[in-house]
Amino acid sequence: MFMQNPTFQTFLSRFYKTPKGLSLLNDEKLLLERSLEKVFGYYLLQLGISCEDDLVQNSRVSRKVFADAIRPSHLSSEKVQAFVLTDLNYLPFKDDSIDAVLLPHTLESVSDPYHLLRQVDKMLVPEGHVLITGFNPFGCHVIRQKFGENSQIFKRANLVKESRVVDWLNVLGYEIQKISYSSLSCVTKDIENYQPSSFLLILEHWMDKVGLDLGNVYCIVARKKVGSPTPVGLNWRFAPWQTVKKGRVIANSEVHHRSSSVNDKKTS
């Protein structure tokens, strides 16, 4: 069995209703809203349902499909255009059929995230996009959860660092278009009244300049690149071709041979 913690996303749907969880969810929704702005296509597939809120409501993709191993009770037919009940390790979608795929903490619910990414890669059309959200293992909120009342669930979750996900995507030949983190925070935020201190803003700006990202949630946007065909063979070499006025194309070696013959005739 590939599935390590299938109840993690089910737990998140409950956790996001608490003040601590709602703070993280609002951060994630803001990251996704900004990331979905430039994602277009005909089909968008969300793998895994992590909350009752519609994470892709602002997407410009015309048709949205949801898939998960468990159909959440809150998910009614009026809220979604299509729902597929499936094992996330064996996805029933055709190759090159989906324009964009969203993985909201889905990689954290499987023991082999790279296996899932390979499946996503097969179903994506050329130039298609994959969007991945996850918890930063070094985020202050996340560390507190690991040692709080939800410690066992967070410890069983396969929290993957953003840098490792980027490595997997690079191996699959993806172009990383955007990596964004939520704001640095160790306290629960009331979105309507929360005002970050000037010290926190300066600290975040300094961390961004030196490449340190300690936000609690990250979002990665990557595009499936289409590679151009390359010649194969151990000793493949391009001949140093040179054009002539008559439209013929001859090799430099042939030019050198002809010039040598002309010089030999002149000298003789």
C-alpha positions as CSV (number, residue, x, y, z in Angstrom):
1,M,0.0,0.0,0.0
2,F,1.3,3.4,-1.0
3,M,-1.2,5.4,1.2
4,Q,0.5,6.3,4.5
5,N,-2.0,8.6,6.2
6,P,-5.2,8.7,4.2
7,T,-7.0,10.4,7.1
8,F,-4.7,13.5,7.1
9,Q,-6.9,15.5,4.6
10,T,-10.0,14.4,6.5
11,F,-8.4,15.7,9.6
12,L,-7.6,19.0,7.9
13,S,-11.2,19.6,7.0
14,R,-12.0,19.5,10.7
15,F,-8.8,21.3,11.8
16,Y,-9.5,24.2,9.4
17,K,-12.7,25.0,11.4
18,T,-10.7,25.9,14.5
19,P,-9.1,29.3,15.0
20,K,-5.6,27.9,14.5
21,G,-6.5,26.0,11.4
22,L,-8.6,28.8,9.9
23,S,-5.5,31.1,10.1
24,L,-3.5,28.6,8.0
25,L,-6.4,28.0,5.6
26,N,-6.8,31.7,4.9
27,D,-3.1,32.0,4.2
28,E,-3.3,29.1,1.8
29,K,-6.3,30.4,0.0
30,L,-4.6,33.7,-0.6
31,L,-1.5,32.0,-2.1
32,L,-3.8,29.9,-4.4
33,E,-5.8,32.9,-5.5
34,R,-2.7,34.7,-6.6
35,S,-1.2,31.5,-8.2
36,L,-4.4,30.6,-10.2
37,E,-4.5,34.0,-12.0
38,K,-2.4,32.8,-14.9
39,V,-3.5,29.2,-15.1
40,F,-5.8,28.6,-18.1
41,G,-7.3,25.6,-19.9
42,Y,-10.4,23.5,-20.2
43,Y,-10.1,20.9,-17.4
44,L,-8.8,21.5,-13.9
45,L,-8.4,18.5,-11.6
46,Q,-8.2,18.8,-7.8
47,L,-6.7,15.7,-6.2
48,G,-7.7,15.4,-2.6
49,I,-10.3,17.4,-0.6
50,S,-8.6,19.1,2.3
51,C,-11.4,21.6,3.3
52,E,-15.0,22.5,2.8
53,D,-14.1,25.8,1.1
54,D,-13.8,25.9,-2.7
55,L,-10.1,26.4,-3.3
56,V,-10.5,26.9,-7.1
57,Q,-13.5,29.1,-7.2
58,N,-11.4,32.0,-8.7
59,S,-9.8,29.8,-11.4
60,R,-10.4,30.7,-15.0
61,V,-10.4,27.1,-16.1
62,S,-13.9,26.3,-17.4
63,R,-14.5,22.8,-16.0
64,K,-13.4,21.6,-12.6
65,V,-13.1,18.0,-11.5
66,F,-12.5,16.7,-8.0
67,A,-11.1,13.3,-7.1
68,D,-10.4,11.6,-3.8
69,A,-10.4,8.2,-2.1
70,I,-13.2,9.3,0.2
71,R,-16.2,11.4,-0.8
72,P,-16.6,14.1,1.9
73,S,-20.0,14.5,3.3
74,H,-20.1,18.2,2.7
75,L,-19.5,17.8,-1.0
76,S,-22.8,17.9,-2.7
77,S,-23.5,17.6,-6.4
78,E,-24.5,21.3,-6.5
79,K,-21.1,22.4,-5.4
80,V,-19.0,20.4,-7.9
81,Q,-19.2,19.8,-11.6
82,A,-17.8,16.3,-11.4
83,F,-16.4,14.1,-8.6
84,V,-14.3,10.9,-9.2
85,L,-14.0,8.3,-6.4
86,T,-10.6,6.7,-6.9
87,D,-7.5,5.4,-5.3
88,L,-5.0,8.3,-5.6
89,N,-2.2,5.8,-6.4
90,Y,-4.0,4.6,-9.5
91,L,-5.7,7.5,-11.2
92,P,-8.2,6.7,-13.9
93,F,-7.4,9.6,-16.3
94,K,-6.2,9.5,-19.8
95,D,-2.7,10.7,-20.7
96,D,-2.5,14.3,-21.9
97,S,-6.1,15.1,-20.9
98,I,-5.9,17.6,-18.0
99,D,-4.8,21.2,-18.3
100,A,-4.1,21.9,-14.6
101,V,-3.8,19.8,-11.5
102,L,-4.1,21.1,-7.9
103,L,-2.6,19.0,-5.0
104,P,-3.7,20.6,-1.7
105,H,-1.6,18.8,0.9
106,T,-2.1,15.7,-1.2
107,L,1.6,14.8,-1.3
108,E,1.5,14.8,2.5
109,S,-1.1,12.1,2.6
110,V,0.9,9.5,0.6
111,S,4.1,7.6,1.4
112,D,5.4,7.9,-2.2
113,P,4.8,11.5,-3.4
114,Y,7.0,11.1,-6.4
115,H,4.9,8.2,-7.6
116,L,1.9,10.5,-7.5
117,L,3.7,13.2,-9.3
118,R,4.6,10.8,-12.1
119,Q,0.9,10.0,-12.6
120,V,0.1,13.7,-12.6
121,D,2.8,14.2,-15.3
122,K,1.2,11.6,-17.5
123,M,-2.3,13.1,-17.4
124,L,-1.1,16.7,-17.9
125,V,-1.2,18.2,-21.4
126,P,2.0,19.8,-22.8
127,E,2.4,23.2,-21.2
128,G,-0.1,22.2,-18.5
129,H,0.3,23.4,-14.9
130,V,0.6,21.7,-11.5
131,L,-0.1,23.6,-8.3
132,I,1.1,22.1,-5.0
133,T,0.4,23.4,-1.5
134,G,2.0,22.0,1.6
135,F,3.0,22.8,5.2
136,N,6.5,24.0,5.7
137,P,8.1,21.6,8.2
138,F,10.1,24.6,9.6
139,G,7.1,26.9,9.9
140,C,6.4,28.1,13.5
141,H,2.7,27.1,13.4
142,V,3.5,23.7,12.0
143,I,6.2,23.0,14.7
144,R,3.7,24.0,17.4
145,Q,1.2,21.5,16.0
146,K,3.8,18.7,16.0
147,F,4.2,19.2,19.8
148,G,0.6,20.1,20.6
149,E,-2.7,18.1,20.8
150,N,-2.5,17.2,17.1
151,S,1.1,16.0,17.3
152,Q,0.5,12.4,16.3
153,I,-1.4,13.3,13.1
154,F,1.1,15.9,12.0
155,K,4.0,13.5,12.8
156,R,2.4,10.8,10.6
157,A,1.8,13.2,7.8
158,N,4.5,13.1,5.2
159,L,5.5,16.8,5.4
160,V,7.8,17.4,2.4
161,K,10.1,20.5,2.1
162,E,9.5,22.8,-0.8
163,S,13.0,22.3,-2.0
164,R,12.5,18.5,-2.3
165,V,9.3,18.9,-4.3
166,V,11.1,21.3,-6.6
167,D,13.9,18.7,-7.1
168,W,11.2,16.1,-8.1
169,L,9.6,18.5,-10.5
170,N,13.0,19.3,-12.1
171,V,13.7,15.6,-12.6
172,L,10.4,15.4,-14.4
173,G,11.4,18.3,-16.6
174,Y,9.1,21.0,-15.2
175,E,9.7,24.7,-15.3
176,I,9.2,26.2,-11.8
177,Q,7.2,29.4,-12.4
178,K,6.4,30.5,-8.9
179,I,7.1,29.6,-5.3
180,S,5.3,31.6,-2.6
181,Y,5.1,31.3,1.2
182,S,2.6,32.6,3.6
183,S,3.6,35.3,6.0
184,L,5.7,34.5,9.0
185,S,3.5,34.0,12.1
186,C,3.5,32.0,15.3
187,V,0.1,33.2,16.5
188,T,-3.4,32.8,15.4
189,K,-4.5,35.6,13.2
190,D,-7.9,37.2,12.9
191,I,-7.9,38.1,9.2
192,E,-10.1,41.1,9.7
193,N,-8.2,42.7,12.5
194,Y,-4.7,41.3,12.2
195,Q,-2.0,43.9,11.7
196,P,1.6,42.6,11.6
197,S,4.1,44.5,13.6
198,S,6.8,46.6,11.9
199,F,9.4,44.3,13.3
200,L,7.8,41.3,11.7
201,L,7.6,43.0,8.4
202,I,11.3,44.0,8.5
203,L,12.2,40.5,9.5
204,E,10.2,39.0,6.6
205,H,11.8,41.4,4.2
206,W,15.3,40.5,5.4
207,M,14.5,36.7,5.3
208,D,13.3,37.1,1.7
209,K,16.5,38.8,0.7
210,V,18.7,36.1,2.1
211,G,16.5,33.3,0.8
212,L,15.1,32.1,4.1
213,D,11.4,31.1,3.9
214,L,9.8,30.2,7.2
215,G,6.2,30.8,6.3
216,N,3.8,28.1,7.5
217,V,2.3,27.3,4.0
218,Y,4.0,27.2,0.6
219,C,2.5,27.1,-2.9
220,I,4.4,25.9,-6.0
221,V,3.4,26.5,-9.6
222,A,5.2,24.5,-12.3
223,R,4.6,24.1,-16.0
224,K,5.1,21.0,-18.0
225,K,7.7,21.7,-20.6
226,V,7.7,20.2,-24.1
227,G,11.2,19.0,-25.0
228,S,12.4,19.3,-28.6
229,P,13.6,16.1,-30.2
230,T,17.3,15.6,-30.1
231,P,19.5,13.3,-32.3
232,V,20.7,10.1,-30.6
233,G,23.9,8.2,-31.2
234,L,27.3,7.9,-29.7
235,N,29.2,9.7,-32.4
236,W,26.6,12.1,-33.8
237,R,28.2,15.3,-35.2
238,F,26.7,18.2,-37.1
239,A,28.7,18.9,-40.3
240,P,29.9,22.5,-40.5
241,W,27.5,23.4,-43.4
242,Q,28.0,26.5,-45.5
243,T,25.5,28.0,-47.9
244,V,26.4,29.1,-51.5
245,K,24.7,31.5,-53.9
246,K,23.1,28.8,-56.0
247,G,21.2,27.5,-53.1
248,R,23.2,24.3,-52.7
249,V,24.5,23.4,-49.3
250,I,28.0,21.9,-49.1
251,A,30.3,21.0,-46.3
252,N,33.4,23.1,-45.4
253,S,35.5,20.0,-46.0
254,E,34.3,19.9,-49.6
255,V,35.1,23.6,-50.0
256,H,38.6,23.0,-48.7
257,H,39.1,20.1,-51.1
258,R,38.0,22.2,-54.1
259,S,40.2,25.2,-53.2
260,S,43.2,22.8,-52.9
261,S,42.5,21.4,-56.3
262,V,42.4,24.8,-57.9
263,N,45.6,25.9,-56.3
264,D,47.3,22.7,-57.5
265,K,46.2,23.5,-61.1
266,K,47.5,27.0,-60.9
267,T,50.9,25.9,-59.7
268,S,51.2,23.3,-62.3
